[in-house]
Amino acid sequence: MTPADDIVVARSRGAFATALFVVIYLFYWVSFYIYMDISLPPNSFLGQTSQLVAVLMLGAIIFSALFQSNSSLLLSPKLLILILFIWLMAVSAFSPHGLDAVRRLLLALIACVAASAALLLPRNEATFARLIAIGSIIVLVMSYFGVAMLPHYSIHQGTHPDEPSLAGDWRGIFGHKNLAAPAMAIIVMMGLYLRHKWSRFGGTAIALAAFVFLYFSGGKTALGMLPATLALVWITDRHPKWTGIAVISALLAVNLGALGATFSPQVSALIESLGIDPTFTGRVDIWRLAYDAIAHRPITGYGFTLFWTTGQADMVMPDVETWATTASDTHNSYLSVILDGGFPALILILIWLVVLPLRDINASRAPGPGWELNLLFRRIWMFGILLASMESIFLAINGPVWFSLLMATYGLRLSRISYLTARHSS
């Protein structure tokens, strides 16, 4: 093969990697479920098509890995993630709906592989920045287009029987404002990063457009957690030795505050005095039911995503009359994991998404090349694990929030590996 042929092959591989990144990014950020009438049942054809595309995408990722020298970094840390998924499959397999749980677990595993692959595909950081800028613009343009031209499919309507109070809240291309709001918060953080690595004007415009959409989505949780996240990262940057304590304290404060509001009138009154809805928009009833259900099966849980989707909430608590049995999820990722796979699953998740990233941050935060990218990963990671206290985002089979949290978690790990490699070589 001549040098000219080598150049052609290299360009072809680069073009394939770029195209694959775009497909992965848009699959999890835009998906097939845009401009949906949420008053109708889910479209089974779109669901089957989405699953087929996910499998084809996995094949493309495996094919691409054959030509990459860094393919060993795919799905890291492999052992921990595989143990988690094997455990969830084991506790789900013997359920009457075990096949559905296993199918969702495989799709969730594909999401993990895809998120790690997305960071390995761009040729360099400049390419990565340009690609996420394009992706962010696509999401924003499509969302604003929906609000302006297709309001019935992009703005919550008062005619929806389940949530009439959401009337007027923007959701754009997403199925719910609780998904649109954190997605826009993440785009705000991407815009702040793009100001340094792509275009100062373009990054600022992306951040502002996303913030405006976030505001009109009515997502109070995401709107409140965005500045809290930016402030917490800013503080820990200046006091790095306190990072672990600050992060753990923030997680405990949010989760214990919610737990306290569930069972203690005094804590509930304190939260209300701070101007916060003490029911957390009805979540307290769901959490109370979840606590009771966990007490019945603390070790194995009820199988992956099966507690709410198969009517087990009614079967486990037949004597309890509450609307919470009709909830679609737990609205708390940590409780969701326990319901799915018991406390063993929670321990594995905490090691994967909290403990190891903290280690990676402590080893890779030194200013220098890649510092802005590391900062972006830390912001998204911090936002994700805090938001998880109010929303069920862990181990999702699709959606931008879990995908972005995965990318940030893998990114912190890659930053640590890169930093230690550079330090060792010097």
PEUR-V823558 format. One record per residue. N is the residue number from 1. RES is the residue in three letters. NEAR is the number of other C-alpha atoms within 10 Angstrom. Layout:
{{N & RES & NEAR} {N & RES & NEAR}}
//
This chain:
{{1 & MET & 5} {2 & THR & 7} {3 & PRO & 8} {4 & ALA & 9} {5 & ASP & 10} {6 & ASP & 11} {7 & ILE & 11} {8 & VAL & 12} {9 & VAL & 12} {10 & ALA & 12} {11 & ARG & 12} {12 & SER & 12} {13 & ARG & 16} {14 & GLY & 15} {15 & ALA & 14} {16 & PHE & 15} {17 & ALA & 23} {18 & THR & 19} {19 & ALA & 15} {20 & LEU & 21} {21 & PHE & 24} {22 & VAL & 17} {23 & VAL & 16} {24 & ILE & 24} {25 & TYR & 22} {26 & LEU & 18} {27 & PHE & 19} {28 & TYR & 21} {29 & TRP & 22} {30 & VAL & 20} {31 & SER & 18} {32 & PHE & 15} {33 & TYR & 15} {34 & ILE & 16} {35 & TYR & 21} {36 & MET & 18} {37 & ASP & 16} {38 & ILE & 15} {39 & SER & 12} {40 & LEU & 8} {41 & PRO & 7} {42 & PRO & 12} {43 & ASN & 10} {44 & SER & 9} {45 & PHE & 9} {46 & LEU & 13} {47 & GLY & 13} {48 & GLN & 11} {49 & THR & 11} {50 & SER & 18} {51 & GLN & 16} {52 & LEU & 12} {53 & VAL & 15} {54 & ALA & 23} {55 & VAL & 14} {56 & LEU & 12} {57 & MET & 19} {58 & LEU & 20} {59 & GLY & 12} {60 & ALA & 14} {61 & ILE & 23} {62 & ILE & 16} {63 & PHE & 11} {64 & SER & 17} {65 & ALA & 19} {66 & LEU & 10} {67 & PHE & 10} {68 & GLN & 13} {69 & SER & 9} {70 & ASN & 11} {71 & SER & 17} {72 & SER & 10} {73 & LEU & 18} {74 & LEU & 21} {75 & LEU & 20} {76 & SER & 18} {77 & PRO & 13} {78 & LYS & 13} {79 & LEU & 9} {80 & LEU & 15} {81 & ILE & 17} {82 & LEU & 14} {83 & ILE & 13} {84 & LEU & 20} {85 & PHE & 20} {86 & ILE & 14} {87 & TRP & 19} {88 & LEU & 25} {89 & MET & 23} {90 & ALA & 17} {91 & VAL & 20} {92 & SER & 26} {93 & ALA & 17} {94 & PHE & 11} {95 & SER & 15} {96 & PRO & 11} {97 & HIS & 15} {98 & GLY & 18} {99 & LEU & 14} {100 & ASP & 16} {101 & ALA & 22} {102 & VAL & 21} {103 & ARG & 15} {104 & ARG & 19} {105 & LEU & 22} {106 & LEU & 16} {107 & LEU & 21} {108 & ALA & 19} {109 & LEU & 20} {110 & ILE & 20} {111 & ALA & 26} {112 & CYS & 23} {113 & VAL & 19} {114 & ALA & 27} {115 & ALA & 27} {116 & SER & 24} {117 & ALA & 26} {118 & ALA & 22} {119 & LEU & 20} {120 & LEU & 22} {121 & LEU & 25} {122 & PRO & 21} {123 & ARG & 13} {124 & ASN & 10} {125 & GLU & 14} {126 & ALA & 12} {127 & THR & 15} {128 & PHE & 21} {129 & ALA & 22} {130 & ARG & 16} {131 & LEU & 19} {132 & ILE & 19} {133 & ALA & 22} {134 & ILE & 13} {135 & GLY & 17} {136 & SER & 25} {137 & ILE & 19} {138 & ILE & 14} {139 & VAL & 21} {140 & LEU & 20} {141 & VAL & 14} {142 & MET & 18} {143 & SER & 26} {144 & TYR & 20} {145 & PHE & 15} {146 & GLY & 21} {147 & VAL & 20} {148 & ALA & 13} {149 & MET & 11} {150 & LEU & 14} {151 & PRO & 18} {152 & HIS & 16} {153 & TYR & 22} {154 & SER & 30} {155 & ILE & 27} {156 & HIS & 25} {157 & GLN & 21} {158 & GLY & 14} {159 & THR & 12} {160 & HIS & 15} {161 & PRO & 9} {162 & ASP & 9} {163 & GLU & 11} {164 & PRO & 12} {165 & SER & 13} {166 & LEU & 18} {167 & ALA & 14} {168 & GLY & 17} {169 & ASP & 24} {170 & TRP & 30} {171 & ARG & 29} {172 & GLY & 32} {173 & ILE & 29} {174 & PHE & 26} {175 & GLY & 20} {176 & HIS & 20} {177 & LYS & 23} {178 & ASN & 19} {179 & LEU & 21} {180 & ALA & 26} {181 & ALA & 30} {182 & PRO & 26} {183 & ALA & 22} {184 & MET & 30} {185 & ALA & 27} {186 & ILE & 28} {187 & ILE & 29} {188 & VAL & 25} {189 & MET & 23} {190 & MET & 25} {191 & GLY & 31} {192 & LEU & 21} {193 & TYR & 24} {194 & LEU & 26} {195 & ARG & 18} {196 & HIS & 15} {197 & LYS & 20} {198 & TRP & 20} {199 & SER & 16} {200 & ARG & 14} {201 & PHE & 13} {202 & GLY & 16} {203 & GLY & 24} {204 & THR & 19} {205 & ALA & 17} {206 & ILE & 23} {207 & ALA & 24} {208 & LEU & 16} {209 & ALA & 19} {210 & ALA & 27} {211 & PHE & 21} {212 & VAL & 12} {213 & PHE & 23} {214 & LEU & 27} {215 & TYR & 17} {216 & PHE & 15} {217 & SER & 27} {218 & GLY & 20} {219 & GLY & 23} {220 & LYS & 15} {221 & THR & 16} {222 & ALA & 28} {223 & LEU & 18} {224 & GLY & 11} {225 & MET & 18} {226 & LEU & 24} {227 & PRO & 13} {228 & ALA & 16} {229 & THR & 22} {230 & LEU & 16} {231 & ALA & 13} {232 & LEU & 18} {233 & VAL & 22} {234 & TRP & 14} {235 & ILE & 14} {236 & THR & 16} {237 & ASP & 15} {238 & ARG & 10} {239 & HIS & 11} {240 & PRO & 15} {241 & LYS & 11} {242 & TRP & 12} {243 & THR & 19} {244 & GLY & 17} {245 & ILE & 11} {246 & ALA & 17} {247 & VAL & 19} {248 & ILE & 13} {249 & SER & 12} {250 & ALA & 18} {251 & LEU & 19} {252 & LEU & 14} {253 & ALA & 12} {254 & VAL & 16} {255 & ASN & 19} {256 & LEU & 14} {257 & GLY & 17} {258 & ALA & 24} {259 & LEU & 17} {260 & GLY & 17} {261 & ALA & 23} {262 & THR & 21} {263 & PHE & 12} {264 & SER & 13} {265 & PRO & 12} {266 & GLN & 11} {267 & VAL & 18} {268 & SER & 20} {269 & ALA & 14} {270 & LEU & 15} {271 & ILE & 19} {272 & GLU & 15} {273 & SER & 11} {274 & LEU & 9} {275 & GLY & 8} {276 & ILE & 14} {277 & ASP & 14} {278 & PRO & 23} {279 & THR & 16} {280 & PHE & 17} {281 & THR & 10} {282 & GLY & 13} {283 & ARG & 19} {284 & VAL & 21} {285 & ASP & 18} {286 & ILE & 22} {287 & TRP & 20} {288 & ARG & 15} {289 & LEU & 18} {290 & ALA & 24} {291 & TYR & 16} {292 & ASP & 12} {293 & ALA & 20} {294 & ILE & 21} {295 & ALA & 12} {296 & HIS & 13} {297 & ARG & 16} {298 & PRO & 17} {299 & ILE & 17} {300 & THR & 21} {301 & GLY & 26} {302 & TYR & 26} {303 & GLY & 27} {304 & PHE & 30} {305 & THR & 23} {306 & LEU & 22} {307 & PHE & 24} {308 & TRP & 20} {309 & THR & 14} {310 & THR & 12} {311 & GLY & 12} {312 & GLN & 15} {313 & ALA & 21} {314 & ASP & 17} {315 & MET & 11} {316 & VAL & 16} {317 & MET & 16} {318 & PRO & 10} {319 & ASP & 8} {320 & VAL & 12} {321 & GLU & 9} {322 & THR & 12} {323 & TRP & 10} {324 & ALA & 22} {325 & THR & 23} {326 & THR & 13} {327 & ALA & 14} {328 & SER & 13} {329 & ASP & 21} {330 & THR & 26} {331 & HIS & 22} {332 & ASN & 23} {333 & SER & 23} {334 & TYR & 25} {335 & LEU & 23} {336 & SER & 28} {337 & VAL & 28} {338 & ILE & 27} {339 & LEU & 30} {340 & ASP & 28} {341 & GLY & 27} {342 & GLY & 24} {343 & PHE & 20} {344 & PRO & 17} {345 & ALA & 23} {346 & LEU & 20} {347 & ILE & 14} {348 & LEU & 19} {349 & ILE & 21} {350 & LEU & 14} {351 & ILE & 14} {352 & TRP & 18} {353 & LEU & 19} {354 & VAL & 19} {355 & VAL & 14} {356 & LEU & 16} {357 & PRO & 23} {358 & LEU & 20} {359 & ARG & 14} {360 & ASP & 20} {361 & ILE & 22} {362 & ASN & 16} {363 & ALA & 16} {364 & SER & 21} {365 & ARG & 20} {366 & ALA & 13} {367 & PRO & 10} {368 & GLY & 9} {369 & PRO & 9} {370 & GLY & 17} {371 & TRP & 14} {372 & GLU & 17} {373 & LEU & 22} {374 & ASN & 23} {375 & LEU & 21} {376 & LEU & 23} {377 & PHE & 27} {378 & ARG & 24} {379 & ARG & 23} {380 & ILE & 26} {381 & TRP & 27} {382 & MET & 27} {383 & PHE & 26} {384 & GLY & 27} {385 & ILE & 23} {386 & LEU & 25} {387 & LEU & 24} {388 & ALA & 23} {389 & SER & 21} {390 & MET & 20} {391 & GLU & 23} {392 & SER & 20} {393 & ILE & 28} {394 & PHE & 22} {395 & LEU & 23} {396 & ALA & 19} {397 & ILE & 21} {398 & ASN & 20} {399 & GLY & 21} {400 & PRO & 24} {401 & VAL & 27} {402 & TRP & 25} {403 & PHE & 25} {404 & SER & 22} {405 & LEU & 25} {406 & LEU & 25} {407 & MET & 22} {408 & ALA & 28} {409 & THR & 29} {410 & TYR & 28} {411 & GLY & 24} {412 & LEU & 29} {413 & ARG & 25} {414 & LEU & 20} {415 & SER & 22} {416 & ARG & 21} {417 & ILE & 16} {418 & SER & 14} {419 & TYR & 19} {420 & LEU & 14} {421 & THR & 11} {422 & ALA & 10} {423 & ARG & 9} {424 & HIS & 8} {425 & SER & 6} {426 & SER & 6}}
//
